[in-house]
Amino acid sequence: MLYFASALRFVITAVVLSLIGYLIPGFGHLLFGDAVLGALVISVLGYAMQSFRGYRAKKYLCGAVGFVVAGLVIFGGQSVLGHVHVSPLSALVAATVVGLVNYAMPTKDLVA
């Protein structure tokens, strides 16, 4: 069931990143495909961290991992994707929102 929780995290993170790209100033040319790619990287790294830590990871750990990974992926993604420009403050706000979403998700209940 960890796969289902990770898939749910992927979908929600993709939606959050695409909404943040339109709502927060400081994101330049963030396309839906870029948000999906960022969500995929965030979900894979979050899955790796959660499987390393254990399936019954604490909620605050999922939120903290989501915050750190999202911050690195969002801010570091502009060096990989040449057309995306993100200010450090915008990356911090977006990572905070992704971390809060990962904290609030009921993934612990989805894992058997």
C-alpha positions as CSV (number, residue, x, y, z in Angstrom):
1,M,0.0,0.0,0.0
2,L,3.0,2.3,0.1
3,Y,2.7,2.5,-3.7
4,F,-0.8,3.9,-3.4
5,A,0.3,6.5,-0.8
6,S,3.1,7.5,-3.0
7,A,0.8,7.7,-6.1
8,L,-1.6,9.9,-4.1
9,R,1.3,12.1,-3.0
10,F,2.4,12.4,-6.6
11,V,-1.0,13.5,-7.8
12,I,-1.5,16.0,-5.0
13,T,2.0,17.4,-5.3
14,A,1.5,17.9,-9.1
15,V,-1.7,19.8,-8.6
16,V,-0.2,21.9,-5.8
17,L,2.9,22.7,-7.9
18,S,0.8,23.7,-10.9
19,L,-1.4,25.9,-8.8
20,I,1.6,27.5,-7.0
21,G,3.2,28.2,-10.4
22,Y,0.2,30.4,-11.3
23,L,-0.6,31.9,-7.9
24,I,2.8,32.8,-6.5
25,P,4.8,35.6,-8.2
26,G,8.4,34.6,-8.9
27,F,7.8,31.5,-11.0
28,G,8.5,32.1,-14.7
29,H,7.1,29.9,-17.4
30,L,6.1,26.9,-15.2
31,L,4.3,24.6,-17.5
32,F,2.1,21.7,-16.4
33,G,4.7,19.2,-17.7
34,D,7.3,20.8,-15.5
35,A,5.0,20.6,-12.5
36,V,4.4,16.9,-13.2
37,L,8.2,16.3,-13.6
38,G,8.9,18.1,-10.4
39,A,6.1,16.1,-8.6
40,L,7.6,12.9,-10.0
41,V,11.0,13.6,-8.6
42,I,9.6,14.8,-5.2
43,S,7.5,11.6,-5.0
44,V,10.3,9.2,-5.9
45,L,12.7,10.9,-3.4
46,G,9.9,10.9,-0.8
47,Y,9.2,7.2,-1.4
48,A,12.9,6.4,-1.1
49,M,13.2,8.4,2.2
50,Q,10.0,6.8,3.6
51,S,11.0,3.3,2.7
52,F,14.5,3.9,4.2
53,R,13.0,5.3,7.4
54,G,10.2,2.7,7.6
55,Y,6.6,2.4,6.5
56,R,5.3,3.8,9.7
57,A,7.1,7.1,9.5
58,K,5.9,9.9,11.7
59,K,3.7,12.6,10.1
60,Y,6.2,15.4,10.8
61,L,8.9,13.4,9.1
62,C,6.9,13.1,6.0
63,G,6.2,16.9,6.1
64,A,9.9,17.7,6.7
65,V,11.0,15.4,3.9
66,G,8.5,16.9,1.6
67,F,9.6,20.4,2.5
68,V,13.3,19.8,2.0
69,V,13.0,17.7,-1.1
70,A,10.5,20.1,-2.7
71,G,12.7,23.1,-1.9
72,L,15.7,21.4,-3.5
73,V,13.8,20.2,-6.5
74,I,12.0,23.5,-7.2
75,F,15.0,25.7,-6.8
76,G,17.4,23.2,-8.4
77,G,15.0,22.5,-11.2
78,Q,15.7,25.9,-12.8
79,S,19.2,24.8,-13.6
80,V,17.9,21.6,-15.4
81,L,15.0,23.3,-17.1
82,G,16.4,26.4,-18.8
83,H,13.0,28.1,-19.3
84,V,11.9,28.0,-15.7
85,H,13.0,30.8,-13.3
86,V,12.2,30.6,-9.6
87,S,13.2,33.2,-7.0
88,P,14.4,31.8,-3.7
89,L,11.5,33.2,-1.8
90,S,9.0,31.6,-4.2
91,A,10.8,28.3,-3.9
92,L,10.6,28.6,-0.1
93,V,6.8,29.3,-0.2
94,A,6.2,26.5,-2.6
95,A,8.2,24.1,-0.5
96,T,6.3,25.1,2.6
97,V,3.0,24.4,0.9
98,V,4.2,21.0,-0.4
99,G,5.6,20.1,3.1
100,L,2.3,21.1,4.7
101,V,0.3,19.0,2.2
102,N,2.6,16.0,2.8
103,Y,2.1,16.5,6.5
104,A,-1.7,16.6,6.3
105,M,-2.0,13.6,3.9
106,P,-3.3,10.5,5.6
107,T,-0.6,8.2,4.2
108,K,0.0,6.4,7.5
109,D,-3.6,5.1,7.3
110,L,-3.1,4.0,3.8
111,V,-0.1,1.8,4.6
112,A,-1.0,-1.6,5.9
